[in-house]
Amino acid sequence: MNISLPPYPNVLGIIFGRLILKLDYVLFLGALTGMETITPSLQVLKNEAEIAPPALRYTVTYALGNFILTLLGTLVIH
């Protein structure tokens, strides 16, 4: 059961972003890498896209992701 849970936020994010918000693939994938705070995947995305915009979406979601991880981690411990 635990193996099947981690992909749910990504799958729901992809469905929401592409089907409901109709976001561009490159910018949307940049936001998803920031959401998961995965810096190496941003480099791969930038190399494949050959443009810089994925980094624009990455920075905002990376900062929010780190803030939420810190906040929820503190709440779970207490």
C-alpha positions, -999 to 999 in steps of 0.1 A, spaced: 0 0 0 28 25 8 44 20 -25 14 32 -44 9 65 -24 39 86 -34 29 92 -70 -6 105 -62 4 142 -57 23 142 -90 -5 124 -109 -31 147 -95 -9 177 -102 -4 167 -138 -42 161 -143 -50 195 -127 -24 215 -145 -28 201 -179 -65 194 -182 -80 220 -160 -55 249 -160 -42 242 -196 -6 251 -187 24 248 -211 43 215 -207 77 231 -201 66 256 -175 44 231 -158 71 205 -155 93 232 -140 67 238 -114 64 201 -106 101 198 -101 100 227 -77 70 212 -59 90 180 -52 122 201 -45 142 180 -70 171 202 -83 187 177 -106 155 172 -126 154 210 -132 188 207 -149 176 179 -171 145 198 -180 165 229 -189 188 208 -211 159 192 -229 139 224 -233 169 245 -243 152 275 -228 152 291 -193 115 294 -184 113 261 -164 135 278 -138 110 306 -134 83 283 -122 107 262 -102 118 289 -79 84 298 -65 72 263 -60 106 253 -45 104 280 -19 68 271 -11 77 234 -10 105 239 15 83 262 37 55 237 38 79 208 45 94 227 74 60 237 88 44 203 85 75 186 98 73 207 129 36 200 134 41 163 130 69 162 156 49 181 182 
